[in-house]
Amino acid sequence: MNVVAEKLTLEQFRATYAECKPYYELLDGEAFQKAVPTDPHSSLQLVLCFLLKELGFKPRPELTLAISEKWEPVPDVCCLLGPADEEPYPTRPIPVAIEILSPDDRFTRVIKKCRRYAEWGIADILVFDPIGREAWFWDKSTADLARIQQTYPFKSKPVQLTLADIFHRLDAELES
């Protein structure tokens, strides 16, 4: 006899996992614990926040997105363009969502999250690998991740990220 696990409601999820660290995310009614960040992960998160602020974004690390009753992901970095409209969590699509890979991350789960971000209308969806020094963006035309070659021009704001600059700053942060 097969047993089907019941999906969590948003209220059940928050009551059970709200105070847990590392954070949990609600993905399609199931609770998943986020991977424990490594030093390269945390350092890249810091570098991206500073760089995105320099580009005119309002970066928010580990901000819960409350856009759906069955999905409450926590991107590693997300960005706003102006003041926060909703408290305590955004309930509408934000301009930028960034995931940073940790060794324990399942890439299939990251892709699933990116797909959902795209369905919600998030314009810029990026994934970074601090160890492999690679990055990807969500390509709407293929509905999949595509490798960033050298630069990434944002759709939500007329600025761009340069991978060489990001990973140079990461190296400097890891060496300090």
Phi, psi and chi 1 to 4 in degrees:
 res  aa     phi    psi   chi1   chi2   chi3   chi4
   1 MET       -  126.9  173.9  163.1  148.1      -
   2 ASN   -84.9  137.2  -70.6  -21.0      -      -
   3 VAL  -108.6  126.3  176.5      -      -      -
   4 VAL  -100.3  123.2  177.0      -      -      -
   5 ALA   -70.3  137.2      -      -      -      -
   6 GLU   -76.0  138.7 -173.1  175.0  -42.5      -
   7 LYS   -71.7  143.7  -58.5  -80.5 -174.7  178.6
   8 LEU   -77.8  143.6  -68.0  171.0      -      -
   9 THR   -83.7  165.3   65.5      -      -      -
  10 LEU   -60.0  -40.7 -172.9   56.8      -      -
  11 GLU   -64.7  -43.2  -66.5   75.5   25.9      -
  12 GLN   -62.9  -43.0  -69.4  168.9  -34.9      -
  13 PHE   -60.0  -51.2  171.2   75.6      -      -
  14 ARG   -64.0  -39.9  -73.5 -177.2  179.3  169.3
  15 ALA   -64.5  -34.5      -      -      -      -
  16 THR   -87.6  -38.4  -54.5      -      -      -
  17 TYR  -117.4   -1.4  -61.6  101.5      -      -
  18 ALA   -58.1  -36.0      -      -      -      -
  19 GLU   -98.5    5.2  -58.3  -59.3  -42.4      -
  20 CYS   -81.9  142.3  -66.0      -      -      -
  21 LYS  -131.6  141.2  -73.3 -130.6  177.1  171.3
  22 PRO   -58.7  159.8    4.9   -4.9      -      -
  23 TYR   -59.5  153.9  -64.0  112.1      -      -
  24 TYR  -107.9  154.6  -82.8   77.8      -      -
  25 GLU  -123.8  146.9  -59.6  176.4  -70.3      -
  26 LEU   -98.3  113.1 -178.8   65.5      -      -
  27 LEU  -124.4  109.8  -54.0  176.9      -      -
  28 ASP    55.5   42.9 -162.4   23.5      -      -
  29 GLY    80.9    3.1      -      -      -      -
  30 GLU  -117.6  143.5  -64.6 -179.1   57.2      -
  31 ALA   -88.6  129.0      -      -      -      -
  32 PHE  -127.9  130.2  -69.2   96.0      -      -
  33 GLN   -79.2  132.7 -170.5  170.3   32.6      -
  34 LYS   -66.3  149.8  -71.2 -170.3   68.3  153.0
  35 ALA   -62.8  145.8      -      -      -      -
  36 VAL   -70.1  123.8  177.3      -      -      -
  37 PRO   -67.1  140.4  -11.3   20.9      -      -
  38 THR   -92.2  173.0   60.5      -      -      -
  39 ASP   -60.3  -46.9 -174.9   39.2      -      -
  40 PRO   -60.1  -38.0  -24.9   34.1      -      -
  41 HIS   -61.8  -53.0  178.7  -74.3      -      -
  42 SER   -63.4  -39.1  -64.7      -      -      -
  43 SER   -65.5  -41.3  -64.1      -      -      -
  44 LEU   -66.5  -37.4 -178.4   56.0      -      -
  45 GLN   -59.2  -44.3 -169.4  173.7   25.6      -
  46 LEU   -63.0  -48.7  177.2   69.5      -      -
  47 VAL   -58.2  -46.6  164.1      -      -      -
  48 LEU   -63.3  -39.6  -73.9  169.1      -      -
  49 CYS   -61.7  -46.0  -75.5      -      -      -
  50 PHE   -63.8  -45.7  -78.9  126.5      -      -
  51 LEU   -64.4  -43.3 -172.3   55.1      -      -
  52 LEU   -65.5  -35.4  -69.3  161.5      -      -
  53 LYS   -64.2  -41.9 -171.4  169.6 -179.7   69.4
  54 GLU   -59.9  -31.9  -71.3  172.0   16.4      -
  55 LEU   -82.7   -0.5  -67.3  173.1      -      -
  56 GLY    98.6    5.1      -      -      -      -
  57 PHE   -85.8  166.7  -70.5  102.8      -      -
  58 LYS  -111.3   88.8  -64.7 -179.5 -178.3  -74.8
  59 PRO   -71.2  143.2   20.6  -24.8      -      -
  60 ARG  -134.0  105.9  -59.4  -67.0 -173.7 -101.1
  61 PRO   -74.6  140.9   23.5  -28.0      -      -
  62 GLU    55.5   38.9  -55.1  -67.9  -24.0      -
  63 LEU   -89.1  122.4  179.0   63.3      -      -
  64 THR   -68.6  135.5  -62.3      -      -      -
  65 LEU  -102.1  119.9  -57.5 -178.6      -      -
  66 ALA  -108.9   54.5      -      -      -      -
  67 ILE   -87.8  -22.2  -62.0  171.4      -      -
  68 SER  -135.3  153.4  164.9      -      -      -
  69 GLU   -72.7  -22.6  -73.6  -68.1  -45.8      -
  70 LYS  -110.1   -6.1  -67.1 -173.3  174.5  160.7
  71 TRP  -131.1  124.7  -78.7   75.2      -      -
  72 GLU  -139.3   73.2 -161.8  168.3   81.7      -
  73 PRO   -77.1  162.9   29.8  -34.6      -      -
  74 VAL  -127.6   88.1 -177.6      -      -      -
  75 PRO   -60.2  151.6  -16.8   27.1      -      -
  76 ASP   -62.7  -38.7  -67.3  -55.3      -      -
  77 VAL  -143.0  135.6  179.1      -      -      -
  78 CYS  -133.0  163.3   41.6      -      -      -
  79 CYS  -130.3  142.3  -66.3      -      -      -
  80 LEU  -109.2  160.7  -51.8  174.5      -      -
  81 LEU  -102.0  -21.5  -69.2  173.7      -      -
  82 GLY  -141.6 -161.7      -      -      -      -
  83 PRO   -64.9  153.1    6.2   -7.2      -      -
  84 ALA   -63.4  129.8      -      -      -      -
  85 ASP   -83.2  -30.6  -67.3  -25.6      -      -
  86 GLU  -126.6  148.3  -57.2  117.5  -17.0      -
  87 GLU  -126.8  144.5  -66.6  -69.7  -26.9      -
  88 PRO   -85.9  -11.7   32.5  -33.6      -      -
  89 TYR  -127.8  146.2  -49.9  117.4      -      -
  90 PRO   -62.6  135.7  -19.5   29.9      -      -
  91 THR  -112.4    2.1   57.9      -      -      -
  92 ARG  -127.0  161.4  -68.9  177.2  -67.3 -165.1
  93 PRO   -56.7  138.1  -22.9   31.9      -      -
  94 ILE   -95.6  164.7   55.0  168.6      -      -
  95 PRO   -69.7  -36.7  -19.8   30.2      -      -
  96 VAL  -136.0  133.2 -179.4      -      -      -
  97 ALA  -129.2  129.1      -      -      -      -
  98 ILE  -126.0  131.4  -61.8  173.9      -      -
  99 GLU  -111.0  137.4  -62.7  -69.5  -19.3      -
 100 ILE  -115.9  125.3  -59.2  170.1      -      -
 101 LEU   -72.4  140.2  -60.9  178.1      -      -
 102 SER  -116.6  158.7  -70.6      -      -      -
 103 PRO   -54.4  -30.1  -26.7   34.7      -      -
 104 ASP   -88.4   -3.0  -66.1  -22.0      -      -
 105 ASP   -69.1  140.4  -82.3  -31.6      -      -
 106 ARG   -92.8  119.8  -70.9 -175.3   46.5 -152.5
 107 PHE   -62.0  -33.0 -155.4   69.5      -      -
 108 THR   -63.0  -36.4   53.9      -      -      -
 109 ARG   -69.5  -38.0 -171.4  172.9  -57.6  140.9
 110 VAL   -63.0  -43.9  172.3      -      -      -
 111 ILE   -62.8  -40.6  -69.1  172.1      -      -
 112 LYS   -61.2  -41.9 -171.0  174.6 -176.5  179.0
 113 LYS   -64.3  -44.0  -73.2  173.1   67.6  176.6
 114 CYS   -61.2  -41.5  -68.7      -      -      -
 115 ARG   -60.1  -42.7 -173.9  168.2  -73.6  117.5
 116 ARG   -67.0  -42.4 -176.0   54.9   52.8  107.5
 117 TYR   -55.4  -44.3  -64.0  155.0      -      -
 118 ALA   -63.8  -42.0      -      -      -      -
 119 GLU   -60.9  -33.3  -70.3  169.3    2.1      -
 120 TRP   -75.7  -16.6  -73.6  -18.6      -      -
 121 GLY    97.6   18.2      -      -      -      -
 122 ILE   -71.1  124.1  -65.2  174.9      -      -
 123 ALA   -71.7  -41.7      -      -      -      -
 124 ASP  -120.0  113.5  -64.1  -65.5      -      -
 125 ILE  -122.8  116.2  -56.6  161.7      -      -
 126 LEU  -125.2  149.4  -53.9  173.2      -      -
 127 VAL  -130.8  131.6  176.6      -      -      -
 128 PHE  -120.7  143.1  -73.4   86.5      -      -
 129 ASP  -115.2  103.7  177.8   -2.8      -      -
 130 PRO   -70.0  -21.2   24.3  -30.4      -      -
 131 ILE   -85.8  -49.9  -56.1  -59.6      -      -
 132 GLY   -78.8   -8.0      -      -      -      -
 133 ARG    55.4   47.4  -55.0  -61.2  167.5  107.2
 134 GLU  -127.1  161.5  -63.5  178.6  -78.1      -
 135 ALA  -149.9  153.2      -      -      -      -
 136 TRP  -134.3  159.0  -61.3  -94.8      -      -
 137 PHE  -128.2  156.9   69.9   96.2      -      -
 138 TRP   -80.8  120.7 -172.1 -100.5      -      -
 139 ASP   -97.8  109.7 -175.3  -17.6      -      -
 140 LYS   -62.4  -31.7  -74.4  171.9   62.2  172.2
 141 SER   -68.5  -28.9   67.3      -      -      -
 142 THR  -108.3   -7.0   62.2      -      -      -
 143 ALA    52.6   47.1      -      -      -      -
 144 ASP  -157.4  169.3 -156.2   -5.7      -      -
 145 LEU   -77.4  142.2  -69.8  171.6      -      -
 146 ALA  -127.7  141.8      -      -      -      -
 147 ARG   -68.6  136.0 -171.1  176.7  -50.8  -85.2
 148 ILE   -82.3  124.4  -61.8  172.4      -      -
 149 GLN   -79.7  -59.6  -62.1  -58.1  -36.9      -
 150 GLN  -133.8  -43.0  -64.6  176.1    4.8      -
 151 THR  -133.1  158.8   60.9      -      -      -
 152 TYR  -127.6  114.4  174.4   75.8      -      -
 153 PRO   -85.2  120.7   27.1  -29.0      -      -
 154 PHE   -66.0  147.6  -76.9   91.7      -      -
 155 LYS   -88.6  -28.6  -64.0  167.8 -173.4   68.4
 156 SER   -85.3  -11.5   58.0      -      -      -
 157 LYS  -160.2  141.5 -173.4  176.1  179.2   65.8
 158 PRO   -77.4   64.2   28.6  -33.8      -      -
 159 VAL  -138.7  169.3  -65.4      -      -      -
 160 GLN  -141.2  154.5   66.7 -179.9   17.2      -
 161 LEU  -100.5  142.6  -79.1  176.5      -      -
 162 THR  -113.8  122.5  -56.3      -      -      -
 163 LEU   -59.7  -41.3  -70.8 -174.6      -      -
 164 ALA   -58.1  -40.9      -      -      -      -
 165 ASP   -65.6  -44.4 -174.7   31.7      -      -
 166 ILE   -59.7  -50.7  -67.1  166.3      -      -
 167 PHE   -75.3  -25.2  -67.9  123.3      -      -
 168 HIS   -65.1  -45.8  174.3   74.8      -      -
 169 ARG   -65.3  -36.8  -69.4 -179.6 -172.9 -147.4
 170 LEU   -62.2  -46.2  175.7   59.8      -      -
 171 ASP   -57.5  -44.8  -71.7  -23.0      -      -
 172 ALA   -62.9  -40.0      -      -      -      -
 173 GLU   -67.0  -41.2 -177.9   62.9   31.8      -
 174 LEU   -69.8  -26.9  -69.7  170.0      -      -
 175 GLU   -85.6  -16.7  -68.2  169.4    3.8      -
 176 SER   -80.0      -   63.2      -      -      -
